[in-house]
Amino acid sequence: MSTQASSTMADSDAEQLTMLRESAMDVVQRGANMKHLRERRGTLPGYDPAYLRQMAELGWLGLLVPEAHGGLGLGLTEMAALLQELGKGLMADPLPAVALATRVLVHCPQWAAAGGHLAALARGEALPAVAWQEGLGGIDPAAISTAAKPEGTGWRLSGRKRFVVGAAGAAGFIVSARNADACGLFWISKDAPGLSLEHEWRADQTPIGVLALDGVAVAAADVISAPGGHGLQGLQRAIDETAVLASAEMLGVMEASLQMTLAYLRTRVQFGQPIGSFQALQHKAADLYVQQELVRAVLQDALRGLAPGQDALTAASVASRCKARASDAGLRTLREVIQLHGAIGYTDEHDAGLYLKRALALSAWLGNASAHRARFAALQEQSATS
Amino acid sequence: MTDPTSPGSQRDWNALSDDEFRQEAASFFAQQVPAHLKFLSRRPRWAEVRDWYLTLSRHGWLVPAWPVEHGGMGLSQSKALVYVEELERSGAPRVMDQGLMNLGPVLIARGTEEQRRRFLPKILSGEHTWCQGYSEPNAGSDLASLRTEARIEGDEFVINGQKIWTSVAFDATHMFALVRTDKSVKKQAGISFVMIDMKQPGVTVRPIRNIAGHEELCEVFLDDVRTPLVNLVGELNGGWQVAKALLGFERVWSGSPRQSTLALLRLQRFAQATGKMADPVFRDRYTQITMDVLDAASAYERFAQIMRTGGSFGFEVSMLKIWATETCQRVTELLVEAAGDLGGLSGEVDVEGDSMDILYPFLDCRAFTIYGGSSQVQRNILAKNVLDLPS
């Protein structure tokens, strides 16, 4: 009886996932436009506002938002599938940034305003962005120096945050800051006095924010988690989850660029035959396929490892393994994609470069392969001694 | 609590969940595998493992995948996988398994009733031990170009030719072989699958010493060797299809992470004995290869899961063998590299009081990327059949 009930549930989950994938494929098929993508390079906010409205209407912005707050209440597996499909058309933004913010808010339910922010982001009315990194970046959310000083019932924040994805279109920021002992999370509206926003440009020429905080006042109601609370833990978990989601987008980027390359290998003729008939190139392509399938397998394991009920150390380890593989495999694939296309792949006119640059941005975001290997080693040590 | 030693054929194993069956298998093997045969670093001779083989047979645990009516356990594909995993984990030695793994399933699927009756019980009793005669000196990756010839004389095949890389042929009483029965057609279309008694004049077996110093592979010379026509399996000239049908389970199994996991444990043991973990350069490489092995396990799990849920897959499974075997080789290469001067010594060597053979895993696993379809053949398969690249 219970088997039947759970298999029916699994069937309906699978059906939902298929529908989501199909709707994403449809949007990519109709909407992917590399000309517009090129025109948007170096402009704010880095995505088409009409596309944002469409994402809200489709429920995608609120996909991870609990139903109680107007979202679809779906899980990471569904978001991963969506990002993978959108990644194929280089159409994921601004969803990854929204996903990160959503997961932080979901992990901080004790904050009274969390529900309101989740509802607003699901409607696409007010997007939050997470400002957790500084200086040279890195993946340890506790390694920060932005200072939080208590003032009255609230706090005053000073410092400089960097690598803030989704900053350009954000209505406000989830900012990490610390006192002498611990880190906390604070909500700062984009119009807050003392806050200024500038942009750097990611490899794919989409903006990434730099926040200067010059004694920005935070009222008690805007304290998401005071230093020493569970905020840092929630942030860490959200970073792991989003690293896995970024891996899913990377998988989509790899799949589309490998398909594009295979099509080229089949049709490009040199020495009187399609170059895809040459074994040297066939074996290179086969190796890229192996990498692609490894990413798919580890991603599946990571999504399983991040499911509720799994222990935290295992979840963190498999998330790091996933992002390390995706980052490595993604960059390797796109390097070879350029090589396999020859000179045309080196031109800005060809789409191969667009995929390469998205892969570069995704690889670096939330920790590249080296960063996650180092963390994996540290986690292994921790599990050996615990 | 059930009695784990009760005859397997008496029990409906598939009524258990996979996890329950895993526990049964683990406890059976833990109780039964003889201590002196556990975790051998070489393939034992038949004389050494015959008793173990008969123990398995007596308890009904010899053949996981054959149907119960033929004396097997009748396990579902997923439980058969669990069986092999637990068998490996227990450190059980490899037995003469060509009859169990390959010939048995072929006879069950493609043999005649008479062939099943004559051969299957003798596999179970250990009276017949089988070897596989496929490769030839000029038919390796290009197996279909094999030239060992069988001509029909009366009610017999008369066979002449040479097989090579035949594992443990010296312990086999019989060989199943691919032979050429028609030279006038496309090479795949003129091959037949026949069973041959090795104990007859004209069969000469010569062991080949491998680079790890072991003699497991053989050359087999066939000089006017005879086998009755009723020992033909499948159609005359239909042997290529018979051999191809054997793939599937094996293709997944040859991509299992077990060998790289074992190699990694050895590397870990070396690193702990020598304090190598404190070397940041080694540590980085160790972490990287550990993650490669775990990723191989993830990939294996993905295909195993498809099998468990009754799904099927095609040529994409070739990626498993490529990654699992090449990763295994990289683990052993790192061990040799990290061992420094010790990496230049042969046999068991002293490692800070521990005794280890540094080179054996490195040498042994050179074969993994060659047999069962070399890494290059696997890449050809992916390129042609999965990536749809032109030839």
Interface residues (C-beta under 8 A of the other chain):
Chain A: L262 L265 R266 Q273 P274 G276 S277 Q279 L281 Q282 H283 A285 A286 D287 Y289 V290 E293 L294 R296 A297 V298 Q300 D301 R321 A324 R325 R373 A374 F376 A377 Q380
Chain B: R283 D284 T287 Q288 T290 M291 L294 D295 S298 A299 E301 R302 E316 M319 I322 W323 Q376 Q378 R379 N380 L382 A383 K384 V386 L387 D388 L389 P390 S391
